[in-house]
Amino acid sequence: MLRTPICDLLGIEHPVALGGMGSATNPELVAAVSNAGGLGALGCHGQTPEQIGERAQTIRRQTNKPFGLNFLLFHTRDDSFAAALELRRMQMLTEVGAEQNTMTIIMMPSEFVTMAKAIGAMNKPSS
């Protein structure tokens, strides 16, 4: 079985991630990927804070494994992003160092990083 440092970092069994794909995912698919040992991700594009909360609760009822909430940062509502942060403290990566032969995970505008830090999320800048 292939195991990489990203598995340990994200608390997953396999280095497989479901892309949030804007709004093309659903809670059942996210939970299935997470239950299989990967990282499921729910696309939150265009969702209200209430919809994000309801869908995250649906995922949590189906899995106790890690999953992500994915936003299209060029078109993210501040209230929806804030609602996602309030759901649970989380680990957040903005970039993993390229000199370690790793890849960029998430690039975030500074205002979203500030919001995430305010609730205690970890921000790991590139080296």
C-alpha positions as CSV (number, residue, x, y, z in Angstrom):
1,M,0.0,0.0,0.0
2,L,1.3,3.5,-0.9
3,R,1.7,5.8,2.0
4,T,3.1,9.3,1.7
5,P,3.7,12.2,4.2
6,I,0.4,13.8,3.1
7,C,-1.4,10.8,4.6
8,D,0.0,11.6,8.0
9,L,-0.6,15.3,7.6
10,L,-4.2,14.9,6.7
11,G,-5.0,11.8,8.8
12,I,-5.9,9.6,5.8
13,E,-4.9,6.1,4.8
14,H,-4.3,6.6,1.1
15,P,-2.9,9.6,-0.8
16,V,-6.2,10.0,-2.7
17,A,-8.4,13.1,-2.6
18,L,-11.8,13.9,-4.1
19,G,-11.7,17.3,-5.8
20,G,-14.5,19.6,-4.6
21,M,-15.3,20.4,-8.2
22,G,-17.2,23.6,-7.5
23,S,-20.6,22.2,-6.6
24,A,-20.5,18.8,-8.4
25,T,-20.0,16.7,-5.2
26,N,-22.5,15.6,-2.6
27,P,-22.3,14.4,1.0
28,E,-22.7,10.8,0.1
29,L,-19.7,10.8,-2.3
30,V,-17.6,12.8,0.1
31,A,-18.3,10.3,2.9
32,A,-17.7,7.3,0.7
33,V,-14.2,8.6,-0.3
34,S,-13.3,9.4,3.3
35,N,-14.6,6.0,4.5
36,A,-12.4,4.3,1.9
37,G,-9.4,6.0,3.4
38,G,-9.0,9.0,1.1
39,L,-9.9,12.7,1.7
40,G,-13.4,13.5,0.6
41,A,-14.1,17.1,-0.3
42,L,-17.5,18.9,-0.6
43,G,-17.7,21.6,-3.2
44,C,-19.2,24.7,-1.5
45,H,-19.5,27.0,-4.5
46,G,-22.7,29.0,-4.4
47,Q,-23.9,27.5,-1.1
48,T,-25.3,29.5,1.7
49,P,-23.9,29.2,5.2
50,E,-27.0,27.1,6.1
51,Q,-26.5,24.7,3.2
52,I,-22.8,24.3,4.1
53,G,-23.7,23.5,7.7
54,E,-26.5,21.0,6.7
55,R,-24.2,19.2,4.2
56,A,-21.3,19.0,6.7
57,Q,-23.7,17.5,9.3
58,T,-24.8,14.9,6.7
59,I,-21.2,14.0,6.0
60,R,-20.4,13.7,9.7
61,R,-23.4,11.3,10.2
62,Q,-21.9,9.0,7.5
63,T,-18.2,9.1,8.5
64,N,-15.9,10.0,11.4
65,K,-13.0,10.3,8.9
66,P,-11.4,13.6,7.8
67,F,-13.0,15.5,4.9
68,G,-12.7,18.9,3.4
69,L,-14.9,21.8,2.3
70,N,-13.7,23.3,-1.0
71,F,-14.3,26.8,-2.1
72,L,-13.6,28.5,-5.5
73,L,-11.6,31.4,-4.0
74,F,-12.2,33.7,-6.9
75,H,-15.9,33.6,-6.1
76,T,-16.3,32.9,-2.4
77,R,-18.9,34.5,-0.1
78,D,-17.4,35.7,3.1
79,D,-20.4,34.5,5.1
80,S,-20.2,31.0,3.6
81,F,-16.4,30.8,4.3
82,A,-16.9,32.0,7.9
83,A,-19.7,29.4,8.4
84,A,-17.3,26.7,7.2
85,L,-14.7,27.8,9.7
86,E,-17.2,27.8,12.5
87,L,-18.2,24.2,12.0
88,R,-15.0,22.9,13.6
89,R,-11.4,23.9,14.2
90,M,-9.4,22.5,11.3
91,Q,-6.0,22.2,9.9
92,M,-5.5,24.4,7.0
93,L,-2.6,24.4,4.5
94,T,-1.9,27.3,2.2
95,E,1.2,25.8,0.6
96,V,3.7,23.0,1.2
97,G,7.3,23.7,0.4
98,A,8.3,23.0,-3.2
99,E,11.9,22.2,-2.1
100,Q,10.5,19.1,-0.4
101,N,9.2,17.8,-3.8
102,T,5.7,18.3,-2.7
103,M,2.9,20.3,-4.2
104,T,0.7,23.3,-3.5
105,I,-2.4,22.1,-1.7
106,I,-4.4,25.3,-1.3
107,M,-3.6,28.9,-2.1
108,M,-5.7,31.4,-0.2
109,P,-6.1,35.2,-0.3
110,S,-4.8,36.8,2.8
111,E,-8.2,37.8,4.1
112,F,-9.3,34.2,4.2
113,V,-6.0,33.2,6.0
114,T,-6.7,35.9,8.6
115,M,-10.2,34.5,9.1
116,A,-8.9,31.0,9.5
117,K,-6.1,32.1,12.0
118,A,-8.7,33.9,14.1
119,I,-10.4,30.6,14.9
120,G,-7.2,28.8,15.6
121,A,-6.7,26.9,12.3
122,M,-3.1,26.2,11.4
123,N,-1.6,28.0,8.5
124,K,1.6,26.4,7.1
125,P,3.3,28.9,4.8
126,S,5.8,27.8,2.2
127,S,9.4,27.7,3.2
